[in-house]
Amino acid sequence: MPKASKSSPSKSGSVKSSAVAGLKRYVTPFIADGSQSFRLVSHKTSEKGGLDKAAAQDIIESNRKLLAGLQERLYANGRWAMLLIFQGMDAAGKDSAIEHVFSGVNPQGVDVASFKTPSSRELSHDYLWRATRELPERGRIGIFNRSHYEECLIVRVHPEILARQKLPKSLVTKNIWRERFEDINAYERYLSRNGVLILKFFLNVSKEEQRQRFLDRLKEPGKRWKFSMDDVNERQRWAKYQAAYQDVIAHTGTKLAPWHVVPADHKWFARVVIGSTIITALDSLKLEYPKVDKAALGEFDKVQAALEREGRKAQKR
């Protein structure tokens, strides 16, 4: 079985090439960036990438260390921002994936936004308004747990939600979804041109696996709070959601903001794919720590010498 690399980020900010090359096998097969036609049914939900759970755990632990180092450089560099978008059916594992992949990262450099039912104030604005308010600052990683894509998913499956959005009736035509795809692509292109690195993850879970996870929530008292009757109601619309996701990914997967269709029946493999994708993308930026000018270095040397003298005096007492 493949083993995790023990490599760490080099002084230049780039992970050793062998480490990144080894991770790409868990990234490339799952990319949907518009370069090829896309069909959701062609993507297996139970894929394991030739790994077993133990080997996957080794990679996950190694990835946590690599990601912590790269996130530190992103923060110190202060020029790029990273936006990670997580979408998926109920019980696909979005929350746990975010928790596990980022468990070793400094929380001061990461912001998580969850998008629920729009408030009355949000409904009084364009549908991208609330997402724009949560965009990450330069140097930070922003995580969207659900996102502006709900406007082409749940809103499409539930026309009554669209009716509450106060749009002029003349603008609600049969072309509205195509127009929203165009607007989102333009929006993400704009963000990319302003230094926001965008990665989008669709956690692709099977209907049977979702059933099992719902049962687990019902059987375990500690998980029952996660269950809602709305989850069952939405499950009845499984085919409509799959068709909506098919359309979204096919029309909004781009080179600048690619989708990654993550096999999610095995949570441990989903975490391998997500962590490997983020590391590969951050490494491609060749992030470096800010350089200190020569004058400041001279001052640093003086301060260092003074602190060392202070330490020696303290030891003699």
Buried (B, 14 or more C-beta within 10 A) or exposed (E): EBEBBEBBBEEEBBBBEEBBEBBEEBBEBBBBBBEEEBEBEEBEBBBBBEBEEEBBBBBBEBBBBBBBBBBBBBBBBEEBBBBBBBBBBBBBBBBEBBEBBBEBBEEEBBBBBBBEEBEEEBBEBEBBBBBEEBBBEBBBBBBBBBBBBBBBBBBBBBEEBBEEBEEEEEEEEEEBBEEBBEBBBEBBBEBBEEEBBBBBBBBBBBEEBBEEBBEEBEEEEEEEEBBEEEBEEBBEBEEBBBBBBBBBBBBBBBEBBBBBBBBBBBBBBBBBBBBBBBBBBBBEBEBEEEEEEEEEEEEEEEEEEEEEEEEEEEEEE
